[in-house]
Amino acid sequence: MKTISRKAVIFLAALVIALAIVGTRMLDNYLNRAAWERAADVVYPMANQHIDWTYAGKGGAGR
């Protein structure tokens, strides 16, 4: 039986590392918010995005 050469081991290690990097990038892209927005039919904006929250929780507005 023939033993595995050092070049083959290095090549397999490089291949495993490359596949891990590509897999991680693909998973990151899938979990990214942009991926979910591309998959959504309708995306609604946040309801109160233009409200000034400067005095929120300080006993009333304009104080």
N, C-alpha and C positions, 0 to 999 in steps of 0.2 A: 504494500500500500504506500502511496506517495504522500509525503508530508506537504503541508501548505507552505508556500514560500513567503518570505517576508514582504515582497511586493504585493502579493495577493492580500495579505492581512492589512497592509496600509491602504490598499485600494478599497477593501470592504469597509474599513473604518471611515475613510473619507466619504464613501457612499452613504453610510448610515448617518453621518453628521450632516451631509447635504440634504438627505430626506427629512431629517429632524428639523432643519432650518426651514425648508419649504413647507412642511406640515404646520409648523408654528406660525409662519406668515399667513397661510391659508386660514387657519383657525382664528387668528387675530382679525383678519379681514371679515370673516363671517360674524364674529362677535362685535364688530365695530358698529356704531350707530348708523353709519351710512348704509351698511348692508341691510339693516332692518328697514330704513326708509325706502330703499329701492324695492324691498319686498312688500311694503305696505301699499294698499289701494289708495288711501287718503291719509294725509298728515295734517293735523290741525295745530295751529300755533298755540303757545301758552296763553291762557286767558288774561292774566294781569301783567303782561310783559312791559307795559308803558306806564305803570303806576310808580310814583316817586315814594320810595319806602324810607325816606330820610328820618321821619319822626315816628316810625312804627314802634309801638310798645312804650312810648315815653309820655303817656298821659294825654294824648290827643294830638291832632295835626296842627301845625302852625305855632307851636309853643316855642 
